[in-house]
């Protein structure tokens, strides 16, 4: 049995493992398709995560040094890579009643051939309805952060909305903003392929920030008013500067990206000083939710699953490329770490079969 692990910073490898017995409350899943997380997991993979030397204290609401002698947040050689899986249940513990052998399910998990998870108290173990798309299922995690970003930006009917950065989160945010009633949705990304996907799935206009002044173009497209809401998913300093230029007076920038240290050049003394912009740092997983008690993480998860499984969202175009499991280590290094511009959301094909008759799109 093989699983994908980070053996040292920026190096992935398939290593052997042995399954343990399934406990009475657990199920075992034969993984058919899996996907990594292209955002926060990359910082971990590179050894640049703040969790390496620190931990986030819920008591202090800040990062604090780890206790002397405690393990680092990321232990290379053991750190499993991957975020979402779709597979078939092949074994159940005697106390499990909700799931049966043969059920097709989706859940959080690393890229490995089998996965054992709680089958009783696990709201994130989701049965796939018949006919549902596996591409939508493995976008369950990015959809949550897209939904949170759109909600935190207060996108409303008639608004001018902008989505900056067209990875999986940004692509889904485009669809959500349009379905929320935004009369104009502008997608911003330097990659032509990503812009085309956004235009096919709800964007009214798409801008290449390397070819045009995106902030100025947003003002032109909105008759000089600027955007009511901007969802920023790229984490790029120039992108934030452009958002501050393109935002309308009093508009909201929902900052979804897991940001990095900004280089010199980000200037809050320009448009930011005059546009009375509001920057909201958006994170679906942080509790309490800004709209608590009506909204919490579970409601976000439930809502996203319904939107995905009902076909209200379309993630087929987002899954690119699809890689055989035996090539996953090299592909992870290439498409997730070294050349993220070559992918939107990579999928790993562990079975190379029919995926319960779901169509697998060949790599371009």
Secondary structure, 3 states (H helix, E strand, C coil): CEEEEEEECCEEEEEECCCCCCCCCEEEEEEEEEECCCCHHHHHHCCCCCCCCEEEECCCCEEEECCCCCCCCCCCCCEECCCEEEEEEEEECCCCCCCCCCCEEEEECCCECEEEEECCCCCCCEECCCCCCHHHHCCHHHHHHHHHHHHHCCCCCCCEEEEECCCHHHHHHHHHHHHCCCCEEEEECCCHHHHHHHHHCCCCEEECCCCCCHHHHHHHHCCCCCEEEEEECCCCHHHHHHHHHHEEEEEEEEECCCCCCCCCCCCCCCHHHHCCCEEEECCCCCCCCCCCCCCCHHHHHHHHHHHHHCCCCCCCCCEEEEEEHHHHHHHHHHHHHHCHHHCCEEEEECCCCCCCCCCCCCCC
